Amino acid sequence: MRRAATVVVAGVTLYVVLPATVHVVAAWPRLASLQLWWLAVAIASQVVSFTCTLALLRVVLHRPSWFAVVTAGLAGNAVTNTLPGGDAVGAGVQYRMLSRAGVRPEEAAGGLAASAIIGVAGLFILPVFALPAIVGGSVNSGLEHAAVLGLVGFVLIVGLSAVLLASDRALTLFARGLQWLLHLVRRRSSRGDLVARSLAQRDVLRADLGRSWWRAVLLIGGRIGFDYGSLLAALRATGDRANPSLVLLAYAATAVVALVPLTPGGLGIVEASLSGLLVLAGVPAARAVLATLAYRVGSYWLPIGAGGVAYASFRRRYGPVGEESDSNDTASPT
């Protein structure tokens, strides 16, 4: 029933955004009109952005082999971008692959959760860098509302994360509540196990980030910065020179909307949101659609193919990835 509901929600969402999605996809033939140099810069920026993402995951996982982290990360990303409710499924694939490669299950679950939280916090801080444009009064009201939403979300997420990192009581209550929800879904879940694991993993994470916090900051900044740079390069490939601050607001708002897993990898939602917000940022409609398509080629379509190759390479080295890799563990990256 849960899977059926997920498919129905994804289908309804795609139907709602279908006109905008078709409009963007129909621009495929016009990719040949882009300036090849800037298109190459956009794709190269995405490669660097993915590298920063995988390096951050490796830091919070206590530095396992690059092969395991890269193949698990690419395969999990491909699953996220192709299946309804893919965020949870993709995290599960990464969890099993990392466990199969020798990463302790609790470290795999904690590392995936930590890297996700750090990534979300980084996205919500983006509107701060566009404050000069907001204060200057040159921002469309729609983009201004998106910026305010981003600032509020950043305060809430960072505040909650700080409380959970600092307070044993708050983390215990949070873990008990989460365990209660998991118990409703998976009757075999143990009530006390998640609390103990959460406290232990929080202490390890806090100690690691205490020594490597600057690496985490640089890597999440690199991931988001090069992803945003890829969008700017895609715009330049169309010949447009939009205001970078306004493009940043459009990028940040789209990234926040895409966090809601209504469709695989935000398919349709990102195309509709980003192209529309770029128009609000002053980009002509035709160029906004073409730039969105070029950006998604590097951030969505090409990584799917890379994920398939990565999964095949992983299987060749470590063997099939199945439920047996976490059969003795009740933790999950959910």
matplotlib code that plots the C-alpha trace (Angstrom):
import matplotlib.pyplot as plt

x = [0.0, 2.8, 4.5, 1.2, 0.5, 4.0, 3.5, 0.0, 1.5, 4.4, 2.0, -0.4, 2.5, 4.0, 0.6, 0.3, 3.8, 3.6, 3.1, 6.2, 8.2, 7.2, 8.1, 11.6, 12.1, 11.0, 14.0, 16.4, 17.2, 18.2, 21.0, 23.1, 22.8, 24.6, 28.1, 30.1, 32.7, 30.2, 28.3, 31.6, 32.1, 28.6, 29.2, 32.7, 31.2, 28.7, 31.6, 33.4, 30.1, 29.5, 33.1, 32.6, 29.4, 31.3, 34.3, 31.9, 30.3, 33.8, 34.7, 31.6, 32.1, 35.6, 37.4, 36.6, 38.0, 37.2, 35.9, 33.2, 32.1, 32.1, 30.3, 27.7, 27.1, 26.6, 24.4, 22.3, 21.9, 20.8, 18.1, 17.0, 16.6, 14.6, 12.2, 9.2, 10.1, 13.7, 15.4, 14.6, 15.3, 18.5, 19.7, 18.9, 20.9, 23.9, 23.5, 23.6, 26.5, 28.6, 27.8, 28.8, 32.1, 33.0, 31.6, 29.9, 26.1, 25.7, 28.5, 26.9, 23.4, 24.8, 27.1, 24.3, 22.1, 24.8, 25.8, 22.1, 21.5, 24.7, 23.6, 20.1, 21.5, 23.8, 20.9, 18.9, 21.7, 21.9, 19.5, 21.8, 24.3, 21.5, 20.6, 22.3, 19.9, 16.9, 17.9, 18.5, 14.8, 15.7, 14.0, 10.7, 8.2, 8.1, 11.8, 11.7, 9.2, 11.4, 14.4, 12.4, 11.3, 14.9, 16.1, 13.4, 14.2, 17.9, 17.3, 15.0, 17.2, 20.4, 18.7, 17.3, 20.7, 22.5, 20.1, 20.3, 24.1, 24.3, 21.5, 21.2, 17.6, 16.5, 18.2, 16.7, 13.2, 13.7, 15.0, 12.1, 9.6, 11.3, 11.5, 7.7, 7.0, 9.3, 7.7, 4.3, 5.8, 8.3, 7.0, 10.3, 12.0, 13.4, 12.4, 15.6, 18.0, 17.6, 18.1, 21.3, 22.6, 21.6, 23.5, 26.6, 26.7, 26.0, 29.1, 31.2, 29.9, 30.4, 34.0, 34.7, 33.2, 35.0, 38.3, 37.1, 34.4, 36.4, 36.6, 32.8, 32.3, 34.6, 33.1, 29.4, 30.3, 32.1, 29.1, 26.6, 28.9, 29.9, 26.3, 25.2, 28.2, 26.9, 23.6, 25.4, 27.5, 24.4, 22.9, 26.1, 25.9, 22.6, 24.2, 22.4, 24.2, 21.6, 22.2, 24.0, 22.3, 18.8, 19.9, 21.1, 17.6, 16.0, 18.5, 18.0, 14.2, 14.2, 16.6, 14.3, 11.2, 13.1, 13.7, 10.1, 10.3, 7.1, 8.8, 12.1, 14.9, 12.5, 11.7, 9.3, 9.2, 12.8, 12.2, 8.9, 10.2, 13.7, 12.6, 9.8, 11.9, 14.7, 12.1, 11.3, 15.0, 15.0, 16.0, 14.0, 11.7, 13.3, 16.8, 15.5, 14.0, 17.2, 19.5, 17.3, 17.6, 21.4, 21.7, 19.6, 21.7, 24.7, 22.9, 20.2, 20.5, 24.3, 24.6, 21.9, 24.1, 27.2, 25.2, 24.6, 28.2, 29.2, 26.8, 28.1, 31.7, 30.7, 29.1, 32.2, 34.4, 32.1, 29.5, 25.6, 24.1, 21.1, 19.3, 21.8, 24.2, 22.1, 20.2, 21.8, 21.1, 17.9, 19.2, 18.3, 19.2, 15.5]
y = [0.0, 2.4, 1.8, 2.1, 5.4, 6.7, 5.9, 7.6, 10.8, 10.8, 10.3, 13.1, 15.4, 14.7, 15.3, 18.7, 19.8, 18.0, 21.0, 22.7, 19.5, 18.8, 22.4, 21.9, 18.4, 19.7, 22.0, 19.0, 19.8, 23.3, 22.0, 22.0, 25.8, 26.2, 27.5, 24.3, 25.8, 26.9, 23.7, 21.8, 24.1, 23.3, 19.6, 19.8, 21.8, 19.0, 16.5, 18.6, 19.0, 15.3, 14.8, 17.1, 15.2, 11.9, 13.4, 14.7, 11.3, 9.7, 12.1, 11.3, 7.6, 7.7, 7.5, 4.0, 3.2, 5.7, 2.9, 1.9, 5.5, 6.5, 3.5, 3.5, 7.2, 7.1, 4.0, 5.5, 8.7, 6.9, 5.0, 8.3, 9.8, 6.9, 5.5, 7.1, 7.9, 7.4, 9.4, 6.6, 3.8, 5.4, 5.8, 2.1, 1.1, 3.1, 1.7, -1.9, -1.3, 0.4, -2.4, -4.9, -3.1, -3.4, -0.2, -0.9, -0.7, 2.0, 4.1, 3.8, 4.8, 7.7, 8.9, 9.0, 10.9, 13.3, 14.1, 14.6, 17.0, 19.0, 19.2, 20.5, 23.1, 24.3, 24.8, 26.8, 29.3, 30.2, 33.1, 34.8, 35.4, 37.1, 39.6, 42.6, 42.1, 41.7, 44.9, 46.8, 46.2, 44.6, 41.3, 40.0, 39.4, 35.7, 35.4, 37.5, 35.2, 32.2, 33.9, 34.5, 30.8, 29.8, 31.9, 30.6, 27.0, 27.5, 28.8, 25.9, 23.2, 24.6, 25.2, 21.6, 20.1, 22.1, 21.0, 17.3, 17.5, 19.2, 17.7, 14.0, 14.5, 16.1, 13.4, 10.6, 12.1, 12.5, 8.9, 7.5, 9.3, 8.1, 4.5, 4.6, 5.6, 2.9, 0.4, 1.1, 0.2, -2.5, -4.5, -6.2, -2.8, -2.6, 0.4, 0.8, 0.0, 3.2, 5.4, 3.8, 3.8, 7.4, 8.6, 6.5, 7.7, 11.3, 11.2, 9.8, 12.3, 15.2, 14.1, 13.7, 16.9, 18.6, 17.7, 17.9, 20.6, 22.8, 19.9, 19.5, 23.2, 23.4, 20.3, 21.3, 24.7, 23.2, 20.9, 23.7, 26.3, 24.2, 23.0, 26.7, 27.4, 24.8, 26.6, 29.9, 28.3, 26.8, 30.3, 31.7, 28.8, 30.3, 33.7, 35.1, 37.2, 37.2, 38.8, 36.1, 37.1, 36.7, 33.4, 32.3, 33.0, 31.0, 28.1, 28.1, 28.1, 25.3, 23.2, 23.6, 22.6, 19.6, 18.4, 17.2, 13.7, 13.9, 12.6, 10.7, 13.2, 16.1, 15.2, 17.7, 19.8, 21.1, 21.8, 23.6, 25.5, 26.5, 27.6, 29.7, 31.3, 32.1, 34.1, 36.0, 36.6, 38.4, 35.6, 35.5, 32.5, 30.7, 30.9, 29.9, 26.7, 25.9, 26.6, 24.5, 21.6, 22.0, 22.1, 19.0, 17.1, 17.4, 17.2, 14.5, 12.5, 11.8, 10.7, 8.0, 6.3, 6.7, 5.1, 2.0, 1.6, 2.2, -0.5, -3.0, -2.3, -2.7, -6.1, -7.2, -6.5, -7.3, -9.6, -9.1, -6.6, -8.0, -7.8, -10.2, -7.3, -5.7, -8.8, -8.6, -4.9, -3.0, 0.5, 2.1, 5.3, 6.3]
z = [0.0, 0.8, -2.5, -4.4, -2.6, -3.5, -7.2, -7.2, -5.5, -8.0, -10.9, -9.8, -9.3, -12.7, -14.2, -12.6, -13.7, -17.1, -19.3, -18.0, -18.1, -21.7, -22.6, -21.1, -22.6, -26.0, -26.1, -26.5, -30.2, -29.2, -27.1, -30.2, -30.3, -26.9, -26.7, -26.3, -24.0, -21.4, -21.7, -20.9, -17.9, -16.7, -16.8, -15.3, -12.4, -11.8, -11.7, -9.0, -7.1, -7.0, -5.9, -3.0, -2.0, -2.0, -0.1, 2.6, 2.9, 3.2, 6.0, 8.1, 7.5, 9.0, 5.6, 4.1, 0.6, -2.2, -4.4, -1.9, -1.3, -4.9, -6.2, -3.4, -3.8, -7.5, -7.4, -4.6, -6.5, -9.6, -7.6, -6.0, -9.5, -11.0, -8.4, -6.7, -3.1, -4.3, -1.4, 1.1, -1.4, -2.6, 1.0, 1.6, -1.4, -0.2, 3.3, 2.0, -0.4, 2.3, 4.8, 2.2, 1.6, 5.3, 6.8, 10.2, 9.8, 12.5, 11.0, 7.6, 8.9, 11.0, 8.2, 5.6, 8.0, 9.0, 5.4, 4.5, 7.4, 6.6, 2.9, 3.8, 6.2, 3.4, 1.0, 3.4, 4.1, 0.4, 0.5, 3.0, 0.2, -1.9, 0.9, -1.0, -3.9, -1.5, 0.5, -2.7, -3.7, -7.1, -6.3, -7.7, -4.9, -5.6, -5.2, -2.1, -0.5, -1.4, 0.3, 3.5, 3.5, 3.1, 6.0, 8.3, 7.3, 7.9, 11.4, 12.3, 10.9, 12.3, 15.7, 15.8, 14.8, 17.5, 20.2, 19.1, 19.1, 22.5, 24.6, 25.5, 26.7, 23.4, 21.3, 23.5, 23.1, 19.4, 19.0, 21.0, 18.9, 15.7, 17.1, 17.9, 14.3, 13.0, 15.3, 13.6, 10.3, 11.2, 14.2, 14.7, 15.6, 19.1, 21.2, 23.2, 20.4, 18.4, 21.4, 22.4, 18.8, 18.3, 21.4, 20.5, 16.9, 17.9, 20.2, 17.4, 14.9, 17.3, 18.0, 14.3, 13.2, 16.1, 14.4, 10.8, 10.9, 8.5, 5.9, 6.2, 5.7, 2.7, 1.1, 1.5, 0.2, -2.8, -3.5, -3.5, -5.0, -8.0, -8.5, -8.6, -10.9, -13.2, -13.5, -14.2, -16.9, -18.5, -18.6, -20.2, -22.7, -23.9, -24.2, -21.1, -18.5, -15.6, -12.2, -10.2, -7.0, -8.5, -10.1, -6.7, -5.3, -8.1, -7.5, -3.7, -4.0, -6.5, -4.3, -1.3, -3.3, -4.6, -1.1, -1.0, -2.5, -4.7, -7.8, -8.4, -8.2, -8.4, -12.1, -13.5, -10.3, -10.8, -14.5, -13.8, -10.7, -12.0, -15.5, -14.0, -11.3, -13.8, -15.7, -12.5, -12.2, -15.5, -17.9, -21.2, -21.2, -24.1, -22.5, -19.1, -20.5, -22.4, -19.5, -17.2, -19.6, -19.9, -16.2, -15.7, -18.2, -15.9, -12.6, -13.3, -16.6, -16.8, -13.2, -13.8, -16.3, -14.1, -11.3, -13.4, -14.2, -10.6, -9.3, -11.9, -10.8, -7.1, -7.8, -9.6, -6.6, -3.6, -5.1, -5.1, -2.7, -0.9, 2.4, 4.0, 4.3, 7.1, 8.3, 11.7, 12.2, 12.9, 12.2, 8.9, 7.2, 7.2]

ax = plt.figure().add_subplot(projection="3d")
ax.plot(x, y, z, "-o")
ax.set_aspect("equal")
plt.show()
